[in-house]
Structures are given as C-alpha cells and as structure tokens.
Amino acid sequence: MSITKTLPGHEYAQAHVIIDENGVSLISYRTLVCTIDADGWLTCTGLYSRTTIKHIGWFMRAYGHGLSYYDAKRAYTDDVGMNVYTGEIKTVKELAGIA
C-alpha cells in the first residue's frame, strides 16, 4: 500500500511524496527526483529547475533526518547514495549491487 502526500507546509507546491514499504519518494511536477529507501539510502536523479531545488530542500527538511538540500545535490553530482541514519556514503553502483 502507498500513501501520496503533499510536502509538509507546502500544500500548494507542484510536488508530492509517495510513502510505501520501500521508503519515501519525492515527485516534483511529474518527475521522480529523490528517494530515501526503507534502509535510509538517499538517491537523487537530478536538480532540474530552481523550483525543483526548492522542493528538494523541503523534502530533505521533512524526511532527511538532518541532511539538507546540499547533501541531496552531492548525491546527484557525485553519483552516490547517502544514508540518512548513519551518514555512510556508497556509490550508486554499490547500492545496486553491481560494483
């Protein structure tokens, strides 16, 4: 089962989150932007626009457990996943089990 919610405090933004057994995902407009999986691994697919950057910041404040937009940006630019609970960093290939 999944739940779709607006970003806390930003009900009229063109973004929402999907929460399910796999974790929480940010959808900005119609694009999957960030995911924090059930084990706490944050991945980011892109920064896209100034508005989406704001959405990422709001998402990280609500669900990032102390990580910020800049951590999500680093995850994207360095092609890594960051664990929101431990701070551990792994390459996306390591997270996918192909490294």
N, CA, C and O atoms as a GROMACS GRO file, in nm:
protein
  396
    1MET      N    1   0.084  -0.118   0.000
    1MET     CA    2   0.000   0.000   0.000
    1MET      C    3   0.088   0.124   0.000
    1MET      O    4   0.192   0.126   0.066
    2SER      N    5   0.049   0.226  -0.072
    2SER     CA    6   0.125   0.351  -0.073
    2SER      C    7   0.033   0.467  -0.038
    2SER      O    8  -0.088   0.463  -0.059
    3ILE      N    9   0.095   0.571   0.016
    3ILE     CA   10   0.025   0.692   0.054
    3ILE      C   11   0.090   0.807  -0.024
    3ILE      O   12   0.212   0.818  -0.028
    4THR      N   13   0.009   0.891  -0.084
    4THR     CA   14   0.058   1.010  -0.152
    4THR      C   15   0.021   1.131  -0.068
    4THR      O   16  -0.095   1.149  -0.031
    5LYS      N   17   0.122   1.214  -0.037
    5LYS     CA   18   0.101   1.332   0.048
    5LYS      C   19   0.166   1.454  -0.015
    5LYS      O   20   0.259   1.443  -0.095
    6THR      N   21   0.117   1.570   0.024
    6THR     CA   22   0.186   1.694  -0.014
    6THR      C   23   0.307   1.711   0.078
    6THR      O   24   0.317   1.646   0.181
    7LEU      N   25   0.396   1.797   0.038
    7LEU     CA   26   0.510   1.828   0.125
    7LEU      C   27   0.461   1.906   0.246
    7LEU      O   28   0.384   2.002   0.230
    8PRO      N   29   0.502   1.868   0.366
    8PRO     CA   30   0.456   1.939   0.486
    8PRO      C   31   0.483   2.089   0.478
    8PRO      O   32   0.597   2.131   0.455
    9GLY      N   33   0.377   2.169   0.497
    9GLY     CA   34   0.391   2.314   0.494
    9GLY      C   35   0.388   2.374   0.354
    9GLY      O   36   0.397   2.496   0.339
   10HIS      N   37   0.378   2.289   0.252
   10HIS     CA   38   0.382   2.338   0.113
   10HIS      C   39   0.272   2.268   0.032
   10HIS      O   40   0.299   2.210  -0.073
   11GLU      N   41   0.152   2.275   0.082
   11GLU     CA   42   0.040   2.201   0.025
   11GLU      C   43   0.008   2.239  -0.119
   11GLU      O   44  -0.049   2.159  -0.192
   12TYR      N   45   0.045   2.360  -0.160
   12TYR     CA   46   0.010   2.406  -0.294
   12TYR      C   47   0.126   2.395  -0.392
   12TYR      O   48   0.113   2.436  -0.508
   13ALA      N   49   0.238   2.341  -0.349
   13ALA     CA   50   0.354   2.322  -0.438
   13ALA      C   51   0.321   2.213  -0.540
   13ALA      O   52   0.239   2.125  -0.514
   14GLN      N   53   0.384   2.221  -0.654
   14GLN     CA   54   0.366   2.120  -0.757
   14GLN      C   55   0.458   2.000  -0.730
   14GLN      O   56   0.535   1.958  -0.816
   15ALA      N   57   0.449   1.948  -0.608
   15ALA     CA   58   0.531   1.835  -0.565
   15ALA      C   59   0.454   1.755  -0.462
   15ALA      O   60   0.367   1.807  -0.393
   16HIS      N   61   0.487   1.628  -0.454
   16HIS     CA   62   0.427   1.542  -0.352
   16HIS      C   63   0.524   1.430  -0.318
   16HIS      O   64   0.623   1.409  -0.388
   17VAL      N   65   0.493   1.358  -0.212
   17VAL     CA   66   0.574   1.244  -0.173
   17VAL      C   67   0.486   1.120  -0.178
   17VAL      O   68   0.365   1.124  -0.154
   18ILE      N   69   0.552   1.010  -0.209
   18ILE     CA   70   0.487   0.880  -0.205
   18ILE      C   71   0.558   0.800  -0.098
   18ILE      O   72   0.679   0.781  -0.102
   19ILE      N   73   0.481   0.753  -0.002
   19ILE     CA   74   0.535   0.674   0.108
   19ILE      C   75   0.480   0.532   0.094
   19ILE      O   76   0.358   0.513   0.086
   20ASP      N   77   0.570   0.434   0.091
   20ASP     CA   78   0.527   0.295   0.085
   20ASP      C   79   0.629   0.208   0.159
   20ASP      O   80   0.718   0.261   0.225
   21GLU      N   81   0.616   0.078   0.147
   21GLU     CA   82   0.704  -0.014   0.220
   21GLU      C   83   0.850  -0.003   0.173
   21GLU      O   84   0.940  -0.050   0.242
   22ASN      N   85   0.872   0.058   0.056
   22ASN     CA   86   1.008   0.073   0.005
   22ASN      C   87   1.076   0.201   0.052
   22ASN      O   88   1.197   0.216   0.036
   23GLY      N   89   1.001   0.293   0.111
   23GLY     CA   90   1.056   0.419   0.159
   23GLY      C   91   0.970   0.537   0.121
   23GLY      O   92   0.848   0.526   0.111
   24VAL      N   93   1.035   0.651   0.099
   24VAL     CA   94   0.964   0.775   0.064
   24VAL      C   95   1.031   0.835  -0.060
   24VAL      O   96   1.153   0.840  -0.070
   25SER      N   97   0.948   0.881  -0.154
   25SER     CA   98   0.999   0.937  -0.278
   25SER      C   99   0.940   1.074  -0.302
   25SER      O  100   0.822   1.097  -0.273
   26LEU      N  101   1.020   1.165  -0.356
   26LEU     CA  102   0.976   1.299  -0.393
   26LEU      C  103   0.947   1.302  -0.542
   26LEU      O  104   1.031   1.265  -0.624
   27ILE      N  105   0.827   1.347  -0.574
   27ILE     CA  106   0.788   1.370  -0.713
   27ILE      C  107   0.771   1.520  -0.728
   27ILE      O  108   0.686   1.580  -0.662
   28SER      N  109   0.850   1.583  -0.815
   28SER     CA  110   0.839   1.725  -0.844
   28SER      C  111   0.778   1.738  -0.982
   28SER      O  112   0.831   1.686  -1.081
   29TYR      N  113   0.666   1.807  -0.988
   29TYR     CA  114   0.584   1.808  -1.108
   29TYR      C  115   0.548   1.663  -1.139
   29TYR      O  116   0.467   1.605  -1.067
   30ARG      N  117   0.605   1.602  -1.240
   30ARG     CA  118   0.577   1.460  -1.270
   30ARG      C  119   0.703   1.375  -1.271
   30ARG      O  120   0.703   1.264  -1.324
   31THR      N  121   0.810   1.427  -1.213
   31THR     CA  122   0.940   1.361  -1.221
   31THR      C  123   0.984   1.309  -1.085
   31THR      O  124   0.980   1.382  -0.986
   32LEU      N  125   1.026   1.183  -1.080
   32LEU     CA  126   1.086   1.127  -0.959
   32LEU      C  127   1.221   1.193  -0.940
   32LEU      O  128   1.307   1.185  -1.027
   33VAL      N  129   1.239   1.259  -0.826
   33VAL     CA  130   1.360   1.338  -0.804
   33VAL      C  131   1.450   1.276  -0.697
   33VAL      O  132   1.569   1.258  -0.720
   34CYS      N  133   1.395   1.242  -0.582
   34CYS     CA  134   1.473   1.186  -0.471
   34CYS      C  135   1.398   1.069  -0.410
   34CYS      O  136   1.274   1.065  -0.409
   35THR      N  137   1.474   0.974  -0.360
   35THR     CA  138   1.417   0.861  -0.288
   35THR      C  139   1.501   0.835  -0.164
   35THR      O  140   1.624   0.841  -0.169
   36ILE      N  141   1.434   0.808  -0.055
   36ILE     CA  142   1.500   0.757   0.066
   36ILE      C  143   1.438   0.619   0.088
   36ILE      O  144   1.321   0.608   0.123
   37ASP      N  145   1.519   0.514   0.067
   37ASP     CA  146   1.462   0.380   0.077
   37ASP      C  147   1.441   0.341   0.223
   37ASP      O  148   1.477   0.415   0.315
   38ALA      N  149   1.384   0.225   0.243
   38ALA     CA  150   1.348   0.180   0.378
   38ALA      C  151   1.470   0.165   0.469
   38ALA      O  152   1.456   0.170   0.592
   39ASP      N  153   1.589   0.146   0.411
   39ASP     CA  154   1.711   0.135   0.490
   39ASP      C  155   1.778   0.270   0.513
   39ASP      O  156   1.881   0.278   0.580
   40GLY      N  157   1.720   0.378   0.457
   40GLY     CA  158   1.773   0.512   0.479
   40GLY      C  159   1.863   0.564   0.369
   40GLY      O  160   1.924   0.669   0.387
   41TRP      N  161   1.873   0.495   0.255
   41TRP     CA  162   1.962   0.539   0.148
   41TRP      C  163   1.895   0.643   0.060
   41TRP      O  164   1.793   0.616  -0.004
   42LEU      N  165   1.953   0.762   0.058
   42LEU     CA  166   1.906   0.873  -0.024
   42LEU      C  167   1.974   0.867  -0.159
   42LEU      O  168   2.097   0.858  -0.166
   43THR      N  169   1.896   0.872  -0.265
   43THR     CA  170   1.949   0.890  -0.400
   43THR      C  171   1.871   1.003  -0.466
   43THR      O  172   1.755   1.028  -0.433
   44CYS      N  173   1.936   1.070  -0.560
   44CYS     CA  174   1.875   1.185  -0.627
   44CYS      C  175   1.902   1.173  -0.776
   44CYS      O  176   2.015   1.148  -0.818
   45THR      N  177   1.797   1.189  -0.857
   45THR     CA  178   1.810   1.172  -1.002
   45THR      C  179   1.845   1.300  -1.076
   45THR      O  180   1.886   1.294  -1.192
   46GLY      N  181   1.831   1.415  -1.013
   46GLY     CA  182   1.864   1.540  -1.080
   46GLY      C  183   1.816   1.659  -1.000
   46GLY      O  184   1.740   1.645  -0.903
   47LEU      N  185   1.860   1.778  -1.041
   47LEU     CA  186   1.822   1.901  -0.974
   47LEU      C  187   1.718   1.977  -1.056
   47LEU      O  188   1.637   2.051  -1.000
   48TYR      N  189   1.720   1.961  -1.187
   48TYR     CA  190   1.618   2.004  -1.282
   48TYR      C  191   1.592   2.153  -1.292
   48TYR      O  192   1.627   2.212  -1.394
   49SER      N  193   1.533   2.218  -1.193
   49SER     CA  194   1.498   2.360  -1.204
   49SER      C  195   1.509   2.425  -1.067
   49SER      O  196   1.524   2.358  -0.965
   50ARG      N  197   1.500   2.558  -1.066
   50ARG     CA  198   1.506   2.630  -0.938
   50ARG      C  199   1.389   2.589  -0.848
   50ARG      O  200   1.405   2.578  -0.727
   51THR      N  201   1.273   2.567  -0.907
   51THR     CA  202   1.158   2.527  -0.827
   51THR      C  203   1.177   2.386  -0.771
   51THR      O  204   1.147   2.361  -0.654
   52THR      N  205   1.227   2.296  -0.852
   52THR     CA  206   1.253   2.159  -0.804
   52THR      C  207   1.359   2.161  -0.695
   52THR      O  208   1.352   2.081  -0.601
   53ILE      N  209   1.457   2.248  -0.705
   53ILE     CA  210   1.558   2.262  -0.599
   53ILE      C  211   1.490   2.300  -0.467
   53ILE      O  212   1.527   2.248  -0.362
   54LYS      N  213   1.393   2.389  -0.473
   54LYS     CA  214   1.317   2.424  -0.352
   54LYS      C  215   1.244   2.301  -0.299
   54LYS      O  216   1.244   2.275  -0.178
   55HIS      N  217   1.181   2.224  -0.389
   55HIS     CA  218   1.111   2.103  -0.348
   55HIS      C  219   1.206   2.005  -0.278
   55HIS      O  220   1.170   1.944  -0.178
   56ILE      N  221   1.326   1.991  -0.333
   56ILE     CA  222   1.425   1.901  -0.272
   56ILE      C  223   1.459   1.949  -0.131
   56ILE      O  224   1.468   1.868  -0.038
   57GLY      N  225   1.479   2.078  -0.114
   57GLY     CA  226   1.510   2.134   0.018
   57GLY      C  227   1.399   2.106   0.118
   57GLY      O  228   1.425   2.066   0.231
   58TRP      N  229   1.275   2.126   0.076
   58TRP     CA  230   1.160   2.100   0.164
   58TRP      C  231   1.152   1.951   0.198
   58TRP      O  232   1.126   1.915   0.312
   59PHE      N  233   1.174   1.866   0.098
   59PHE     CA  234   1.172   1.721   0.118
   59PHE      C  235   1.279   1.680   0.219
   59PHE      O  236   1.253   1.599   0.308
   60MET      N  237   1.399   1.734   0.204
   60MET     CA  238   1.509   1.697   0.294
   60MET      C  239   1.481   1.745   0.436
   60MET      O  240   1.512   1.675   0.532
   61ARG      N  241   1.423   1.864   0.452
   61ARG     CA  242   1.388   1.910   0.586
   61ARG      C  243   1.284   1.819   0.651
   61ARG      O  244   1.290   1.795   0.772
   62ALA      N  245   1.192   1.770   0.573
   62ALA     CA  246   1.085   1.686   0.628
   62ALA      C  247   1.127   1.541   0.650
   62ALA      O  248   1.084   1.479   0.747
   63TYR      N  249   1.211   1.487   0.562
   63TYR     CA  250   1.239   1.343   0.565
   63TYR      C  251   1.388   1.308   0.573
   63TYR      O  252   1.422   1.190   0.583
   64GLY      N  253   1.476   1.406   0.568
   64GLY     CA  254   1.620   1.381   0.557
   64GLY      C  255   1.695   1.354   0.686
   64GLY      O  256   1.816   1.332   0.682
   65HIS      N  257   1.628   1.355   0.801
   65HIS     CA  258   1.692   1.325   0.930
   65HIS      C  259   1.821   1.405   0.950
   65HIS      O  260   1.923   1.350   0.991
   66GLY      N  261   1.814   1.535   0.921
   66GLY     CA  262   1.929   1.623   0.945
   66GLY      C  263   2.013   1.650   0.821
   66GLY      O  264   2.096   1.741   0.823
   67LEU      N  265   1.995   1.572   0.714
   67LEU     CA  266   2.065   1.604   0.590
   67LEU      C  267   1.991   1.718   0.522
   67LEU      O  268   1.875   1.744   0.553
   68SER      N  269   2.057   1.786   0.428
   68SER     CA  270   2.000   1.905   0.366
   68SER      C  271   1.995   1.892   0.214
   68SER      O  272   2.034   1.789   0.157
   69TYR      N  273   1.947   1.998   0.149
   69TYR     CA  274   1.948   2.004   0.002
   69TYR      C  275   2.090   1.979  -0.049
   69TYR      O  276   2.107   1.911  -0.150
   70TYR      N  277   2.190   2.033   0.018
   70TYR     CA  278   2.327   2.021  -0.031
   70TYR      C  279   2.374   1.875  -0.029
   70TYR      O  280   2.456   1.836  -0.112
   71ASP      N  281   2.323   1.795   0.064
   71ASP     CA  282   2.354   1.653   0.066
   71ASP      C  283   2.288   1.582  -0.053
   71ASP      O  284   2.350   1.497  -0.117
   72ALA      N  285   2.164   1.619  -0.082
   72ALA     CA  286   2.096   1.562  -0.198
   72ALA      C  287   2.168   1.603  -0.327
   72ALA      O  288   2.182   1.522  -0.419
   73LYS      N  289   2.213   1.727  -0.334
   73LYS     CA  290   2.287   1.775  -0.450
   73LYS      C  291   2.416   1.695  -0.466
   73LYS      O  292   2.451   1.655  -0.577
   74ARG      N  293   2.486   1.672  -0.357
   74ARG     CA  294   2.609   1.592  -0.362
   74ARG      C  295   2.580   1.449  -0.407
   74ARG      O  296   2.656   1.392  -0.485
   75ALA      N  297   2.470   1.392  -0.359
   75ALA     CA  298   2.432   1.257  -0.401
   75ALA      C  299   2.415   1.252  -0.552
   75ALA      O  300   2.458   1.156  -0.617
   76TYR      N  301   2.354   1.355  -0.607
   76TYR     CA  302   2.336   1.361  -0.753
   76TYR      C  303   2.467   1.386  -0.827
   76TYR      O  304   2.502   1.311  -0.918
   77THR      N  305   2.540   1.491  -0.788
   77THR     CA  306   2.659   1.529  -0.864
   77THR      C  307   2.771   1.425  -0.852
   77THR      O  308   2.848   1.407  -0.946
   78ASP      N  309   2.780   1.358  -0.737
   78ASP     CA  310   2.885   1.257  -0.717
   78ASP      C  311   2.838   1.116  -0.749
   78ASP      O  312   2.915   1.021  -0.738
   79ASP      N  313   2.710   1.100  -0.788
   79ASP     CA  314   2.652   0.970  -0.822
   79ASP      C  315   2.668   0.871  -0.706
   79ASP      O  316   2.715   0.759  -0.724
   80VAL      N  317   2.625   0.916  -0.588
   80VAL     CA  318   2.634   0.833  -0.468
   80VAL      C  319   2.499   0.829  -0.396
   80VAL      O  320   2.408   0.908  -0.424
   81GLY      N  321   2.488   0.736  -0.304
   81GLY     CA  322   2.377   0.731  -0.212
   81GLY      C  323   2.431   0.766  -0.074
   81GLY      O  324   2.543   0.730  -0.039
   82MET      N  325   2.351   0.834   0.004
   82MET     CA  326   2.391   0.872   0.139
   82MET      C  327   2.288   0.815   0.236
   82MET      O  328   2.168   0.826   0.211
   83ASN      N  329   2.334   0.756   0.344
   83ASN     CA  330   2.241   0.701   0.441
   83ASN      C  331   2.201   0.811   0.538
   83ASN      O  332   2.286   0.870   0.605
   84VAL      N  333   2.071   0.838   0.546
   84VAL     CA  334   2.021   0.948   0.629
   84VAL      C  335   2.032   0.915   0.778
   84VAL      O  336   2.024   1.006   0.861
   85TYR      N  337   2.050   0.788   0.812
   85TYR     CA  338   2.060   0.749   0.953
   85TYR      C  339   2.205   0.742   1.000
   85TYR      O  340   2.234   0.777   1.115
   86THR      N  341   2.296   0.697   0.914
   86THR     CA  342   2.435   0.674   0.957
   86THR      C  343   2.536   0.771   0.895
   86THR      O  344   2.647   0.783   0.946
   87GLY      N  345   2.498   0.839   0.786
   87GLY     CA  346   2.591   0.927   0.717
   87GLY      C  347   2.683   0.853   0.621
   87GLY      O  348   2.764   0.916   0.553
   88GLU      N  349   2.671   0.722   0.614
   88GLU     CA  350   2.754   0.641   0.524
   88GLU      C  351   2.726   0.680   0.379
   88GLU      O  352   2.614   0.718   0.344
   89ILE      N  353   2.828   0.669   0.295
   89ILE     CA  354   2.816   0.702   0.153
   89ILE      C  355   2.861   0.581   0.072
   89ILE      O  356   2.965   0.521   0.101
   90LYS      N  357   2.784   0.546  -0.030
   90LYS     CA  358   2.818   0.439  -0.123
   90LYS      C  359   2.789   0.488  -0.264
   90LYS      O  360   2.701   0.571  -0.285
   91THR      N  361   2.863   0.434  -0.361
   91THR     CA  362   2.831   0.468  -0.500
   91THR      C  363   2.697   0.406  -0.536
   91THR      O  364   2.654   0.309  -0.474
   92VAL      N  365   2.632   0.463  -0.634
   92VAL     CA  366   2.505   0.411  -0.681
   92VAL      C  367   2.522   0.267  -0.730
   92VAL      O  368   2.433   0.184  -0.712
   93LYS      N  369   2.637   0.237  -0.791
   93LYS     CA  370   2.665   0.100  -0.835
   93LYS      C  371   2.674   0.005  -0.718
   93LYS      O  372   2.625  -0.108  -0.726
   94GLU      N  373   2.736   0.048  -0.609
   94GLU     CA  374   2.742  -0.037  -0.488
   94GLU      C  375   2.603  -0.063  -0.434
   94GLU      O  376   2.570  -0.175  -0.394
   95LEU      N  377   2.520   0.041  -0.433
   95LEU     CA  378   2.384   0.025  -0.383
   95LEU      C  379   2.302  -0.070  -0.470
   95LEU      O  380   2.216  -0.142  -0.421
   96ALA      N  381   2.330  -0.068  -0.600
   96ALA     CA  382   2.259  -0.156  -0.693
   96ALA      C  383   2.318  -0.297  -0.693
   96ALA      O  384   2.261  -0.388  -0.754
   97GLY      N  385   2.431  -0.316  -0.625
   97GLY     CA  386   2.493  -0.448  -0.617
   97GLY      C  387   2.571  -0.486  -0.742
   97GLY      O  388   2.590  -0.605  -0.769
   98ILE      N  389   2.618  -0.386  -0.820
   98ILE     CA  390   2.694  -0.416  -0.940
   98ILE      C  391   2.838  -0.366  -0.935
   98ILE      O  392   2.907  -0.364  -1.037
   99ALA      N  393   2.882  -0.326  -0.818
   99ALA     CA  394   3.021  -0.278  -0.807
   99ALA      C  395   3.105  -0.379  -0.731
   99ALA      O  396   3.225  -0.356  -0.711
   0.00000   0.00000   0.00000
